[in-house]
Amino acid sequence: METQVFPYGVDALYVADEPRLYPYTTLPHAAIVTKLITDEQPQIVLFGASSAGRDLAPRVASAVRCGLTADCTSLVIGDHEVKKDNKVYKDLLYQIRPAFGGNIIATIINPDMHPQMATVREGVMKKEIFNENYTGEIINLQLENYLNETDFVVKVIERHIEKSKVNIKGAPIIIAGGYGVGSKENFNLLYDLAAVLGGEVGASRAAVDAGFTEHERQIGQTGVTVRPKLYIACGISGAVQHRAGMEESAIIISINNDPKAPINSLADYVINGDIATVIPKMIKYYKQNSK
C-alpha cells in the first residue's frame, strides 16, 4: 500500500487495521476519520466523490461542525479579501463546482470554519509522480482509542456486486455524442469509430435523456469526469454541465455542424460538418493510414 502512495508525495500515511472495517460501513469509518481530524487539526480535508466518499464526508463534516462542498470539479488555493471588514484571508481553498442545475460555475470558500472540506470527482486531479523514491511516515492508529462496539451495530450480511460493463473513466480515447447526433441509429457510428480507434463511447446528458445510449456513459456534472488523451465530441453543444466533465482532456476534437457551438472554443481542432459524413471518412482514412 505504501509503495503505491508515497511516490506521489505523501508525508504521512495513517493506517487503521481492523478486520471489521471491511466491507465499508458508515459508523466505524466516520468515527475514525472524525477523531483523526479532531486530533490533527488539518486546514483542508478532501474525499473522493465515490459512493463511500459521498456517504462518509457529510457525516464527518457534521461531527466536526465544518462546511462541505460536494462534487468539486476544480480546486485552487488563493487569497480572499473582505473589504467591509478590511480583512484578508490567506491560502484559502477555492472549491469550484457547477451550481443551479449547472447553469453557473460557483466558487465556494469557507474562511472562518476549519477544516475546509470537499468531495472531489474522480479524474479532476492529474496524478503525477513526485519522486519515485520518496518515503513518508506510516502511522498505525491505536483503534481502541477510536472505536467502540456501538460503531459496529450495523453488519453487512450479504453483498451482490455486478461488474461494470463500461470503463469510460480509464479510457485513453473517448468518442462522445450529444443530442446533435440526431438518433440512436446515428449513435452507432460512434461505436464504429470507437472500435477502430480502441476507445470508449461517452455521451452528454441530452443524448442520454433522448435515449441514444445508457446513463453509465454520461459525462459531465451529473455523469462522470474524464481526462482522456483524446476526446472527440460529436454533435455536442458544450454546455457548462458537460464541459465540467471533460475539459481537462489532453486533446479535444469537435465535430459539429454549428460553427458557433460553445464546445468549439474549447476544442483543439474543429471539424464543421455532419456526423454521418465525417465519421465514416475518419474511419476510412484511419484504416488506410494505420496498416
C-alpha positions as CSV (number, residue, x, y, z in Angstrom):
1,M,0.0,0.0,0.0
2,E,2.7,2.5,1.0
3,T,4.6,1.8,-2.2
4,Q,1.5,3.0,-4.1
5,V,1.0,6.3,-2.4
6,F,4.4,7.5,-1.2
7,P,5.8,8.3,-4.7
8,Y,3.1,11.0,-5.0
9,G,4.5,13.0,-2.2
10,V,2.6,11.5,0.8
11,D,4.3,12.6,4.0
12,A,2.2,10.6,6.5
13,L,0.0,7.5,5.9
14,Y,-2.4,6.8,8.7
15,V,-3.4,3.1,8.8
16,A,-6.5,1.7,10.6
17,D,-6.2,-2.1,10.6
18,E,-9.3,-3.8,11.8
19,P,-10.9,-6.8,10.0
20,R,-14.5,-5.5,10.8
21,L,-13.8,-2.3,8.7
22,Y,-14.4,-4.4,5.6
23,P,-16.8,-4.2,3.8
24,Y,-17.4,-0.5,4.2
25,T,-20.0,0.7,6.7
26,T,-20.5,4.3,7.8
27,L,-20.3,4.3,11.6
28,P,-16.8,3.0,12.3
29,H,-15.2,4.8,9.3
30,A,-16.8,8.1,10.4
31,A,-15.6,7.6,14.0
32,I,-12.0,7.1,12.9
33,V,-11.9,10.0,10.5
34,T,-13.6,12.3,12.9
35,K,-11.2,11.7,15.7
36,L,-8.2,11.9,13.4
37,I,-9.3,15.3,12.1
38,T,-10.0,16.5,15.7
39,D,-6.5,15.3,16.8
40,E,-4.5,16.5,13.8
41,Q,-6.5,19.8,13.1
42,P,-5.8,19.9,9.3
43,Q,-6.6,23.0,7.3
44,I,-8.1,21.1,4.3
45,V,-9.7,17.6,4.1
46,L,-10.6,16.1,0.8
47,F,-12.6,13.0,0.0
48,G,-13.1,11.3,-3.3
49,A,-16.7,11.7,-4.6
50,S,-17.1,8.0,-4.8
51,S,-20.1,6.2,-3.2
52,A,-18.2,5.8,0.0
53,G,-16.8,9.3,0.0
54,R,-20.2,10.9,-0.6
55,D,-21.6,8.8,2.3
56,L,-18.7,9.5,4.7
57,A,-17.9,13.2,4.1
58,P,-21.3,14.7,5.2
59,R,-21.3,12.7,8.5
60,V,-17.7,13.7,9.3
61,A,-18.4,17.4,8.4
62,S,-21.4,17.4,10.7
63,A,-19.4,15.8,13.5
64,V,-16.6,18.3,13.3
65,R,-19.0,21.2,12.6
66,C,-17.5,22.5,9.3
67,G,-18.8,23.2,5.9
68,L,-18.7,20.7,3.0
69,T,-18.7,21.4,-0.8
70,A,-19.7,18.3,-2.7
71,D,-18.6,17.2,-6.2
72,C,-16.0,19.8,-6.9
73,T,-14.7,19.9,-10.4
74,S,-11.7,22.1,-9.6
75,L,-9.6,23.2,-6.6
76,V,-7.4,26.3,-6.3
77,I,-5.5,27.8,-3.4
78,G,-5.9,31.6,-3.2
79,D,-6.4,34.7,-1.0
80,H,-9.7,36.4,-0.3
81,E,-10.3,40.0,0.8
82,V,-13.4,41.2,2.7
83,K,-13.3,44.9,2.1
84,K,-16.0,45.9,4.5
85,D,-14.2,44.3,7.4
86,N,-10.7,45.2,6.0
87,K,-9.7,41.6,6.4
88,V,-7.6,39.3,4.1
89,Y,-7.7,35.6,4.3
90,K,-4.6,33.8,3.1
91,D,-4.3,30.5,1.3
92,L,-8.0,29.6,1.3
93,L,-9.3,26.6,-0.6
94,Y,-11.4,27.7,-3.6
95,Q,-13.9,25.0,-4.1
96,I,-15.3,25.1,-7.7
97,R,-18.3,23.3,-8.9
98,P,-21.4,23.7,-11.1
99,A,-24.4,25.2,-9.4
100,F,-28.1,26.0,-10.1
101,G,-28.5,22.9,-12.3
102,G,-25.2,23.5,-14.0
103,N,-26.1,27.0,-15.3
104,I,-23.2,28.7,-13.5
105,I,-19.9,27.7,-12.1
106,A,-19.7,28.6,-8.4
107,T,-16.5,29.3,-6.4
108,I,-17.1,28.5,-2.8
109,I,-14.9,29.4,0.2
110,N,-15.1,28.7,3.9
111,P,-12.9,31.3,5.5
112,D,-13.9,31.1,9.2
113,M,-14.6,27.4,9.7
114,H,-12.0,24.7,9.6
115,P,-11.2,22.3,8.3
116,Q,-12.2,23.3,4.7
117,M,-13.8,20.1,3.4
118,A,-14.8,19.0,0.0
119,T,-15.5,15.9,-2.1
120,V,-13.7,15.8,-5.4
121,R,-14.7,14.0,-8.6
122,E,-12.5,11.2,-9.9
123,G,-10.4,12.5,-12.8
124,V,-10.4,16.1,-11.6
125,M,-6.8,16.0,-10.4
126,K,-3.9,14.9,-12.6
127,K,-1.9,12.1,-11.0
128,E,1.8,12.9,-11.1
129,I,4.8,11.2,-9.5
130,F,6.5,13.5,-7.1
131,N,9.5,11.3,-6.5
132,E,9.7,7.6,-7.2
133,N,12.0,7.1,-4.2
134,Y,10.0,9.4,-1.8
135,T,9.3,7.8,1.6
136,G,6.8,9.1,4.2
137,E,5.9,8.0,7.6
138,I,3.5,5.2,8.4
139,I,1.3,5.8,11.5
140,N,-0.7,2.9,12.8
141,L,-3.7,4.1,14.7
142,Q,-4.5,2.6,18.1
143,L,-8.1,1.8,17.3
144,E,-9.1,1.2,20.9
145,N,-8.9,5.0,21.2
146,Y,-11.1,5.5,18.1
147,L,-13.8,2.8,18.1
148,N,-16.2,1.1,20.5
149,E,-18.7,-1.7,20.0
150,T,-21.6,0.6,19.2
151,D,-19.8,1.6,16.0
152,F,-20.3,-2.0,14.7
153,V,-24.0,-2.3,15.3
154,V,-24.6,-2.4,11.6
155,K,-23.3,-5.5,9.9
156,V,-23.3,-6.4,6.2
157,I,-24.8,-9.9,5.9
158,E,-24.5,-10.4,2.1
159,R,-23.2,-8.4,-0.8
160,H,-24.0,-8.6,-4.5
161,I,-21.6,-6.8,-6.9
162,E,-22.2,-6.5,-10.6
163,K,-19.2,-5.8,-12.7
164,S,-19.3,-2.5,-14.6
165,K,-19.8,-3.0,-18.3
166,V,-18.2,0.3,-19.2
167,N,-14.7,1.5,-18.3
168,I,-15.2,5.1,-19.5
169,K,-13.1,6.6,-16.7
170,G,-10.0,4.8,-17.7
171,A,-10.3,5.0,-21.4
172,P,-7.5,6.9,-23.2
173,I,-9.7,7.7,-26.1
174,I,-13.4,8.7,-25.8
175,I,-15.8,9.4,-28.6
176,A,-18.7,11.3,-27.1
177,G,-22.1,12.1,-28.7
178,G,-24.6,14.7,-27.9
179,Y,-28.2,15.5,-28.9
180,G,-26.9,16.8,-32.2
181,V,-26.1,13.2,-33.3
182,G,-29.7,13.1,-34.1
183,S,-30.8,9.5,-33.4
184,K,-29.9,6.2,-31.8
185,E,-29.0,4.8,-35.2
186,N,-26.6,7.6,-35.9
187,F,-25.1,7.0,-32.4
188,N,-24.0,3.6,-33.7
189,L,-21.4,5.5,-35.9
190,L,-19.7,6.5,-32.6
191,Y,-19.4,2.8,-31.6
192,D,-17.9,2.1,-35.1
193,L,-15.3,4.8,-34.6
194,A,-14.5,3.7,-31.1
195,A,-14.0,0.1,-32.3
196,V,-11.4,1.3,-34.9
197,L,-9.6,3.6,-32.5
198,G,-9.7,1.4,-29.5
199,G,-11.7,3.8,-27.4
200,E,-14.9,4.1,-25.4
201,V,-18.2,5.8,-26.3
202,G,-19.5,8.6,-24.0
203,A,-22.5,10.9,-24.1
204,S,-23.9,14.2,-22.9
205,R,-26.9,14.3,-20.7
206,A,-29.1,15.4,-23.6
207,A,-28.1,12.3,-25.6
208,V,-28.8,10.0,-22.6
209,D,-32.2,11.7,-21.9
210,A,-33.1,11.3,-25.6
211,G,-32.5,7.5,-25.3
212,F,-29.5,7.4,-27.6
213,T,-27.4,5.4,-25.1
214,E,-27.3,4.3,-21.5
215,H,-26.7,6.5,-18.4
216,E,-23.4,4.8,-17.4
217,R,-21.8,6.5,-20.4
218,Q,-22.9,10.0,-19.4
219,I,-20.1,12.6,-19.0
220,G,-20.5,15.9,-17.2
221,Q,-21.9,17.3,-14.0
222,T,-24.4,14.5,-13.4
223,G,-22.2,11.8,-15.0
224,V,-18.5,11.1,-14.7
225,T,-15.4,13.2,-15.1
226,V,-12.9,12.0,-17.6
227,R,-9.4,13.0,-18.6
228,P,-8.5,11.0,-21.8
229,K,-5.6,11.6,-24.1
230,L,-8.1,12.2,-27.0
231,Y,-11.8,13.4,-26.7
232,I,-13.9,13.5,-29.8
233,A,-17.1,15.5,-29.2
234,C,-19.7,14.7,-31.8
235,G,-22.8,16.9,-32.0
236,I,-22.2,18.2,-28.5
237,S,-23.1,21.9,-28.0
238,G,-20.8,22.3,-25.0
239,A,-23.0,23.4,-22.1
240,V,-21.1,24.1,-18.8
241,Q,-22.5,20.9,-17.3
242,H,-20.8,18.8,-19.9
243,R,-17.6,20.8,-20.0
244,A,-17.1,20.2,-16.3
245,G,-16.7,16.5,-17.0
246,M,-14.2,16.6,-19.9
247,E,-12.4,20.0,-20.2
248,E,-9.1,18.6,-18.9
249,S,-8.8,16.2,-21.8
250,A,-5.4,16.3,-23.4
251,I,-6.7,16.8,-27.0
252,I,-10.2,17.7,-27.9
253,I,-11.7,17.4,-31.4
254,S,-15.2,18.8,-32.0
255,I,-17.3,17.5,-34.9
256,N,-20.3,19.9,-35.2
257,N,-22.4,21.4,-38.0
258,D,-22.8,24.5,-35.9
259,P,-19.7,26.7,-36.2
260,K,-20.8,28.7,-33.2
261,A,-21.2,25.8,-30.8
262,P,-19.6,26.6,-27.4
263,I,-17.6,23.4,-27.5
264,N,-15.6,24.7,-30.4
265,S,-13.9,27.4,-28.3
266,L,-12.6,24.6,-26.0
267,A,-11.5,22.3,-28.8
268,D,-8.0,22.0,-30.2
269,Y,-9.4,21.0,-33.6
270,V,-12.9,21.8,-35.0
271,I,-14.5,19.9,-37.9
272,N,-17.6,21.6,-39.3
273,G,-19.8,19.0,-40.8
274,D,-22.4,16.4,-40.4
275,I,-21.7,13.4,-38.2
276,A,-23.0,10.9,-40.8
277,T,-20.5,12.3,-43.3
278,V,-17.4,13.0,-41.2
279,I,-17.2,9.8,-39.0
280,P,-17.3,7.3,-42.0
281,K,-14.5,9.3,-43.6
282,M,-12.5,9.3,-40.3
283,I,-12.8,5.5,-40.1
284,K,-11.9,5.1,-43.8
285,Y,-8.7,7.2,-43.6
286,Y,-7.6,5.9,-40.2
287,K,-7.8,2.4,-41.6
288,Q,-5.8,3.4,-44.7
289,N,-3.1,5.1,-42.7
290,S,-2.8,2.5,-39.9
291,K,-1.9,-0.5,-41.9
